[in-house]
Amino acid sequence: MAELTLTDEERETLVRWSRRAKSSQALAQRCRIVLGCADGRSNQEVAAELGIWPQTVGKWRRRFLEGRLEGLADEQRPGAPRKISDEQVEDLVVATLERTPKDATHWSRASMAAESGLSKSTVGRVWKAFGLKPHLVDTFKLSKDPQFIDKVRDVVGLYLDPPERALVLCVDEKSQIQALDRSAPVLPMMPGMPERRTHDYLRNGVTTLFAALDVATGEVIGSLHRRHRATEFKKFLTKLDKEVPADLDVHLICDNYATHKTPAIQKWLATHPRFHLHFTPTSSSWLNQVERWFGLLTDKQLRRGVHKSVRALEKDIRDWIKTWNENPRPFAWTRTADEILERLASYLERIPGAGH
């Protein structure tokens, strides 16, 4: 393994490049590789520290020794000569990540083209190459639950290491499911033309689905009610008690909705000691696997469904659950509690004041 030494100027440049927080991450990683090698560490040690393959470390150690700082740039690819310099690409990427236009909240291809002097198609190609989509935005919400960590460990523990002689069920209710009928008949799909439907609709009532997803098998126990109260939840618990074999304990993963904590429910639980409730943290519905199943129900049955009555809607939901249970598919949970908490901590580091 060739020894690697740096001049003071090279070290200063590598350190500066390695600290890019928002852009040029590929180059920043190469700089960290070279700095680690220059400190006398082996390829394996540098790879373990940076979480990459030893072969990657060896490649950039060799490239630096051959071309010094210029050796860290990407190799020329076959084809026509590039008309855009690396500096122009970097300036475009940095501007996209670190600035916004004066008259808008985000860049468009046209506004970035005017700013950078490049064509709109060039801006689009660079954004695609770097996975940049300024027009898209995702939403998130941080849980303020003081017991967040304990609840995450409790729920994830049930997923990854369920107790013996017990059933783990993810339970929730999908309320206000509307029976919607279009104001005109739906026009079916034809060659060259998608299905068409009117934008307005008629409301024909609502129903609520209480569902319990078996974490181990993916089977679902469902119950439909016209109202959404503790009374209906108690009826659903009674149904679960009848359908789950009497020799099994039942661990229910629920959210913090008030319906799940009323005196009537607490009294029912006291008389049914094999039932144990585990609550997800507030604003953390992603931790309850039945929410993923609700998403499939919405996408495959409800969103484009047409129902002239609540009874017709409920029939379609029951039929869909029956079909699902003929070939149930459990969701594979792979993240440990520690991995979830570590990733959350990395998000918090990027949000000013989020950790206070």
C-alpha positions, 0 to 999 in steps of 0.5 A: 500500500503506497504511502500518502503525504500532503503538502500544507497547501494540499491539506488546507484545500482538502479540509476546506472541500471536505466541509461542504455541508450542502453540495459536492458531497462526492468530492467531499467524501474523496477528500475525507478518504485522502485525509484519512490515508494521509494520517497513516490509516490503512484502506480498511480503517478509513473504509470502516470509519467512513462506512464505504468499501475498502476498494473505494478507498484504494481507488481514490488513494491511487488517483490522488497519488497519480494526479494529486488534487486534480485526480479527485475529479471525475474521469472523462467519459467517452462522447462529445466534449463537454461544453459546460465546465465543472465550475458552472455545474457546481455553481448551479448546484450550489445556487439550487441548494443554498439560495432562492430567487428574489421573486419566488420561494423556489427555483424553476428551470426558467428562473435558474437558466436566467440566473446561471446563463445556461439553457433550460434543458441543461439546467434540467439535465444537471438537476436530474443528475444530482437528484434535485427537484426544487418544485417538490416539497415533503411535509413532516411533523416532530413528535412532542411526546415526552415518552417518545423514546420509551414508546418507540422502543416498546412498539418496535420491540413488539415488531422485532421480538414479539412475545411467545404465545401472544398475538400482536395486532396493529389497531386503528380506525379509519373514520369519515369514509365517504360514500361518493357518487359522481354527478354523471356516469363515469366514462370508461377508459378507451384506447388513447383515452383515460377513464374520465369522471366529473370533478364534482360528486354527491355525498351519500353518508359516511362510515368508520372502519375499525381494523386490526392487522396481525403483524405476523401473518398480515391478516386483518380483522375489520368491523364497520360502524356508522359512528366513531366513539368509545362504544364502537371501539369497545364493540370492536375489542369484544369482536377481537376477543371472540376471534383470537384463540382464548389461550393467546395474549393480545398486544394491541398497538394503538395511537393516543386517540381519546377513544382508546383511553375512556373509563369504559375502555379501561374497565373492559380491559380490566376484565380482560387481562389478556389484552395489553395496549401499547401506544405509539407516540403522538404525531407518529402514525408511521409507527403503526403498520395498519396505517400502511394497510389503510393506504393500500385500501385507499389506493386500490378501493376507495379513491376511485370508488363510486358508491350510491349508498353507505351500504354499498360502500361497506359491502365493497370494504368487506369484500376487499378485506375478504380478498386481502385475507385470502392471500395476506401479506405481512409488512416487513419491519427492519429498523431497530429502535436505535436506528430510528432514534439515530436517524431522527437525531440527524434530522434534528441536527439540520433543523435550527432549534429543534433539539431544544 
